[in-house]
Amino acid sequence: MLNPRIIRRDFPILAENNIVYLDNAATSQRPIQVIRAIEEFYKTYNANIHRGLYWLSQKASELYEESHRVVAGLINADWREIVFVKNATEAINLAMISWGLKNVGPGDEILVTVMEHHSNILPWYTLAEIRGARIRVVDVDDEGRLDKADLEQKISRRTKLVAITHVSNVTGVVNDVEEITGIAHDHGARILVDAAQSVPHMPVDVKKIGADFICFSGHKMLGPTGIGVLYISEDVIENNEIDPVISGGGAVKQVRISGGRLRVERPRHPWSLEPGTPNIAGAIGLMEAVKYLEKVGLREIMDHERRLTKYFFEKIGEEDLDQYIRIVGPKNPWGRAGIISFTLGEMDPHATAALLDSMGIAVRSGYHCAQPLHERLGFPRGSVRASFYLYNTAWEIDMLVQAIKNIVQKRWSR
Ligand SMILES: Cc1ncc(COP(=O)(O)O)c(C=O)c1O
């Protein structure tokens, strides 16, 4: 069984700061292995990739390419299906620009859900504006779980894309993306799965899910900031559905002027979508992060976070806090990831988070970039979010529950 106390030793920030860090859905901390890999790159073989014959450049190029392979291995993809971008948000925008502009037209429909992060709504909204397409929003039930009947009612032959999150970054609800992919494909639609909150925390197999696009961010999975991933399935690539609209040096094989005309030959994927000098250090750091996650085991990490979530709900019950705490989404620990959003009575979420901070606990407050979901579930002022990762301990959950109890006692036991 995963032992977070041993894992914590690899995270310098956790040793140096007396903090209970429960904002992992926003960004994770980095282990020393990742920090060292980046340091080593800059200290010993920094060079631009794909452009030099000297050994420094060769080594940097090899590791940059190797990183595509390692990331592909994590999600059971082929390395040619992996495009490095800045983050999940850029990945979705790249899918919108390179696929959406080519394949979505007036009258077409794009399905999103109420539980999406704004990053999986706004790019599609922009595309719909540009193309004269229509966005349809699939509802959730009162617990924040996807309303499948509503999805089945709204999807049609007009639907060109279903854009859906794998795990809600507010409620931790896990969508059955394999089943939803089946429904999308039955209607001739493509599907993009926002895996920003799943790939870092559980085994994800793109072949099993069958999705056409998958995106995630390095910084939420022990890697550096500034590196993210867009997976584009071989089927989409082979079907010639991608236009390399973002292009330039590095994303081209030949540029020639012959007979007064410009002739351009593009390289194969993923290089045609990675123009310019990429985030080489980021890719190397991400590769190290993936190796770390694989060594610990994604199933172990998932089980650990589920244990912590269950423990939180048990403690809240034991301490009789149920009457003061309002959970956003399912009121039980089952079938959800290690993300718990809540409010305390009528308290403003920011005020609650500030009080928790004064007790050494780092949580997030506000809408967590998911305002529609908060409004749908009756939390118009947002919520406080605690999110767990592999280095969090049961003791930290005790600290959180104790801190909530202190706030409740001060405020309501007069
Ligand atoms: C579900 C989900 N999608 C997308 C994003 C955007 O990630 P990034 O800010 O790394 O682009 C986040 C970040 O919180 C997220 O939780």
The ligand as a Tripos MOL2 file, in Angstrom:
@<TRIPOS>MOLECULE
LIG
   16    16     1     0     0
SMALL
NO_CHARGES

@<TRIPOS>ATOM
      1 C1        -10.9070   19.8230  -15.4860 C.3       1 LIG1
      2 C2         -9.9100   20.8770  -15.8640 C.ar      1 LIG1
      3 N1         -9.7560   21.1970  -17.1500 N.ar      1 LIG1
      4 C3         -8.8700   22.1140  -17.5540 C.ar      1 LIG1
      5 C4         -8.0990   22.7900  -16.6550 C.ar      1 LIG1
      6 C5         -7.1250   23.8130  -17.1530 C.3       1 LIG1
      7 O1         -5.8370   23.4360  -16.8500 O.3       1 LIG1
      8 P1         -4.6310   24.4540  -17.1400 P.3       1 LIG1
      9 O2         -4.8960   25.6610  -16.2980 O.co2     1 LIG1
     10 O3         -3.4240   23.7190  -16.7250 O.co2     1 LIG1
     11 O4         -4.6740   24.7570  -18.5740 O.co2     1 LIG1
     12 C6         -8.2180   22.5070  -15.2940 C.ar      1 LIG1
     13 C7         -7.4310   23.2510  -14.3020 C.2       1 LIG1
     14 O5         -7.8280   23.4630  -13.1900 O.2       1 LIG1
     15 C8         -9.1410   21.5170  -14.8910 C.ar      1 LIG1
     16 O6         -9.3090   21.2070  -13.6120 O.3       1 LIG1
@<TRIPOS>BOND
     1     1     2 1
     2     2     3 ar
     3     2    15 ar
     4     3     4 ar
     5     4     5 ar
     6     5     6 1
     7     5    12 ar
     8     6     7 1
     9     7     8 1
    10     8     9 2
    11     8    10 1
    12     8    11 1
    13    12    13 1
    14    12    15 ar
    15    13    14 2
    16    15    16 1
@<TRIPOS>SUBSTRUCTURE
     1 LIG1         1 GROUP 0 **** ****
